[in-house]
Amino acid sequence: MLASLCQDVECGQPIAILDVGCNSGELTERVHELLEETLGRSCCTLAIDLDPVLILRATEAANSKFNITYNVVDVSNSQFSSVAKSFLETIGKEKFDFSFLFSITMWIHLNRGDEGLESSLNSVSGISKALVVEPQPWRCYRAAVRRMKRSGAPPFEMFDKLKRRSGVEDDIVDFLETQCHMKKVLETSRTSWGRKLFVLVQVLADGKTS
Ligand SMILES: C[S@@+](CC[C@H](N)C(=O)[O-])C[C@H]1O[C@@H](n2cnc3c(N)ncnc32)[C@H](O)[C@@H]1O
């Protein structure tokens, strides 16, 4: 499916990838490698995380044969758009061909609330031709809150105020489709640890998908 989504990328142009919440980069590197192998094209990845310790770890462990740029950025912050745009400029592209949001929506939601999640989804989809989203279901939120309580750490202040709750995975897809000009083209069944992957593509001004 991903191969068919980037058929129109001109020969000689790299496939641009954004990985949001890359942690220490293990999955980023694996995805980058897999896409290069599967598509037979060179890829340029921008991988961001808000945690500088994780980005330092990722940078130190990075395999130099992959063109991956790690950067400390909070996706819910306005700085994100300028970092992403200047990365795209350096590789001569206007949008990312694929943006990945693996296991991150819940953290943005718990820490930044409904508004922070919505503005993050909006800014990522605005610069992406296709999105691959793996949202955490509601039971993960409850487990995260319980873990926080047990550890004695301060609670997630936003938790009680969240409007998007038990149907949060579908709410996220619905928001992307109704507010961010994206269209769902694939929803997987649940993985062994209870997650679904959604693939969405941008809807162009003429109503066609890219
Ligand atoms: C559960 S980990 C997922 C890591 C990786 N994507 C994976 O699936 O293996 C979530 C990551 O998102 C990062 N994160 C949380 N909120 C973020 C935000 N607002 N902006 C950027 N990164 C964020 C965390 O620091 C953490 O590394």
The ligand as an SDF file (V2000), in Angstrom:
LIG
                    3D

 27 29  0  0  0  0  0  0  0  0999 V2000
    5.4110    5.4270   23.6410 C   0  0  0  0  0  0  0  0  0  0  0  0
    6.7190    6.3060   22.9230 S   0  0  0  0  0  0  0  0  0  0  0  0
    6.5980    5.7400   21.2450 C   0  0  0  0  0  0  0  0  0  0  0  0
    7.9400    5.6090   20.5980 C   0  0  0  0  0  0  0  0  0  0  0  0
    7.9190    5.0910   19.1550 C   0  0  0  0  0  0  0  0  0  0  0  0
    7.1490    5.9760   18.2980 N   0  0  0  0  0  0  0  0  0  0  0  0
    7.3720    3.6940   19.1330 C   0  0  0  0  0  0  0  0  0  0  0  0
    6.2260    3.4900   18.7130 O   0  0  0  0  0  0  0  0  0  0  0  0
    8.1060    2.7670   19.5280 O   0  0  0  0  0  0  0  0  0  0  0  0
    6.0900    7.9680   22.7980 C   0  0  0  0  0  0  0  0  0  0  0  0
    7.1690    8.9920   22.4670 C   0  0  0  0  0  0  0  0  0  0  0  0
    6.5440   10.2330   22.1490 O   0  0  0  0  0  0  0  0  0  0  0  0
    7.3010   11.2770   22.7220 C   0  0  0  0  0  0  0  0  0  0  0  0
    6.4130   12.4340   22.8660 N   0  0  0  0  0  0  0  0  0  0  0  0
    5.3800   12.5650   23.7400 C   0  0  0  0  0  0  0  0  0  0  0  0
    4.7730   13.7590   23.5650 N   0  0  0  0  0  0  0  0  0  0  0  0
    5.4230   14.3850   22.5410 C   0  0  0  0  0  0  0  0  0  0  0  0
    5.2640   15.6450   21.9000 C   0  0  0  0  0  0  0  0  0  0  0  0
    4.3250   16.4990   22.2940 N   0  0  0  0  0  0  0  0  0  0  0  0
    6.1160   15.9670   20.8820 N   0  0  0  0  0  0  0  0  0  0  0  0
    7.0890   15.1050   20.5030 C   0  0  0  0  0  0  0  0  0  0  0  0
    7.2890   13.8970   21.0790 N   0  0  0  0  0  0  0  0  0  0  0  0
    6.4760   13.5370   22.0940 C   0  0  0  0  0  0  0  0  0  0  0  0
    7.8030   10.7000   24.0460 C   0  0  0  0  0  0  0  0  0  0  0  0
    8.9200   11.3950   24.5270 O   0  0  0  0  0  0  0  0  0  0  0  0
    8.1040    9.2560   23.6450 C   0  0  0  0  0  0  0  0  0  0  0  0
    9.4340    9.1060   23.2200 O   0  0  0  0  0  0  0  0  0  0  0  0
  1  2  1  0
  2  3  1  0
  2 10  1  0
  3  4  1  0
  4  5  1  0
  5  6  1  0
  5  7  1  0
  7  8  2  0
  7  9  1  0
 10 11  1  0
 11 12  1  0
 11 26  1  0
 12 13  1  0
 13 14  1  0
 13 24  1  0
 14 15  1  0
 14 23  1  0
 15 16  2  0
 16 17  1  0
 17 18  1  0
 17 23  2  0
 18 19  1  0
 18 20  2  0
 20 21  1  0
 21 22  2  0
 22 23  1  0
 24 25  1  0
 24 26  1  0
 26 27  1  0
M  CHG  2   2   1   9  -1
M  END
$$$$
